[in-house]
Amino acid sequence: MKHHRVISALLAAILACGAGVASATTAAAHDKHVKAKEGTTTIHRQRGADGLTDAQITRPNGGVTTVDRSRGADGLVDKTVTGPRGGTTTADRSRNPDGTVDTTITRASP
């Protein structure tokens, strides 16, 4: 009977150590996937003076794109995007008398 208890205790200790190693391995693998790689894109969002969310996107090569949202006279959200080379894209939304929304997109090269 004494040998049975010793074997059970050894088996429990071995399994406990194996579970600890497995959880440490899992944690290391999780940390590997959570860290960002070098050269990733970063996005910084902030509330503008008008209460809408504006963004600044920085690319790995250093190019910066800005997104400026504003509320138009008709109450819809308009957007202006300025690219890293100076080009702009403007999306102007307007509401029709029947309630549908039209969008006019204007692109300008630098």
NORURZI-V584414 format. One record per pair of residues at least 12 apart in sequence whose C-alpha atoms are under 10 Angstrom apart, sorted by sequence separation. I is the first residue (numbers start at 1). J is the second residue. If there is no record, write none. Layout:
i->[I;I]
j->[J;J]
//
This chain:
i->[43;44;45;54;55;56;67;68;69;78;79;80;91;92;93;43;44;54;55;67;68;78;79;90;91;92;42;43;44;53;54;55;66;67;68;77;78;79;90;91;92;42;43;53;54;66;67;77;78;90;91;41;42;43;52;53;54;65;66;67;76;77;78;89;90;91;41;42;52;53;65;66;76;77;89;90;40;41;42;51;52;64;65;66;75;76;88;89;90;40;41;50;51;52;64;65;74;75;76;88;89;39;40;41;48;50;51;63;64;65;72;74;75;87;88;89;39;40;41;43;45;47;48;49;50;63;64;65;67;69;71;72;73;74;87;88;38;39;41;42;43;44;45;47;48;62;63;64;65;66;67;68;69;70;71;72;86;87;88;39;41;43;65;67;86;87;85;86;52;54;56;59;76;78;80;82;85;54;55;56;57;58;78;79;80;81;82;83;54;57;80;83]
j->[55;56;57;66;67;68;79;80;81;90;91;92;103;104;105;56;57;67;68;80;81;91;92;103;104;105;56;57;58;67;68;69;80;81;82;91;92;93;104;105;106;57;58;68;69;81;82;92;93;105;106;57;58;59;68;69;70;81;82;83;92;93;94;105;106;107;58;59;69;70;82;83;93;94;106;107;58;59;60;69;70;82;83;84;93;94;106;107;108;59;60;69;70;71;83;84;93;94;95;107;108;59;60;61;68;70;71;83;84;85;92;94;95;107;108;109;60;61;62;64;66;68;69;70;71;84;85;86;88;90;92;93;94;95;108;109;60;61;63;64;65;66;67;69;70;84;85;86;87;88;89;90;91;92;93;94;108;109;110;62;64;66;88;90;109;110;109;110;77;79;81;84;101;103;105;107;110;80;81;82;83;84;104;105;106;107;108;109;81;84;107;110]
//
